[in-house]
């Protein structure tokens, strides 16, 4: 009896461990890879940022901020070429924050432009429909769909 | 150099410099640069050059030019007061996408992510009023002696230019602001009021030097 209890406990512990490892790795995978849209750019990071700024305006959006992560991280000794644009517009902002005051956790939309180890420039973003779906609000989902289209259009123009 | 040619050169320089300010915000919104850079290297120098041209015109006794510069700038600033009244009412009613002078201020001081401050508001409003002065200068140098309704038509043209510019497009309100009911009437009303005040004051002041203000 004692032996079977021990066996049962061991089996449960093993199963729990496997389940936890499985869940955590699956979670990490989806957040770090599956939702990210990446578009190749044949230009440098700086030129791509400059081009994107023009495209943002042409698509009815504004660049609210430009975080030069490469410069910021140079203070830690790492050398990378990465910039992030924070993109939105007053109308979308008004609608999103009216629908949910906590929308700030995912907007403005981030577009990351970076150079990988092979010198290739990438434009990466997570579609707003993925991040905004967390609010479970049909009004927000509608705006998110519109933002997805705009981002797709913008990044589709990158050469 | 021939006095007539000198006067034309002074007027053309003033016109070119006055044209810089209203184009900076649309250019920045279109992604051709940023407002802090434009303000430092284009806006301030253009204002200084206009001031210099005014002093030169005064010194050389090109009174027709110096008066038009003075009258245009002042009438433009007063016209902007009229425009601002309409704009603020429109904004409070929810017919405008944003508070434009405050937006100009955060862009000029590069603090979009922090929001407006007293200093950014002062700069934003100053820039907005200077735009009025610049449009006033352009008006008086080209159409100064025309009746007030020329000013109103001039205002309609400025309003149309604004609605078609990247500045409006970037706000996500559709073509010419058509997605935001009320924006088009507010913009046109505000600019017609601006133009009418500008046209009226320019007409009065340029024809009668002593009317309300001795210049």
Interface residues (C-beta under 8 A of the other chain):
Chain A: X50 X52 X53 X54 X55 X56 X57 X58 X60 X61 X62 X63 X64 X65 X86 X89 X90 X91 X92 X94
Chain B: X29 X30 X31 X32 X97 X98 X103 X112 X113 X166 X169 X170 X171 X172 X173 X174 X179 X180
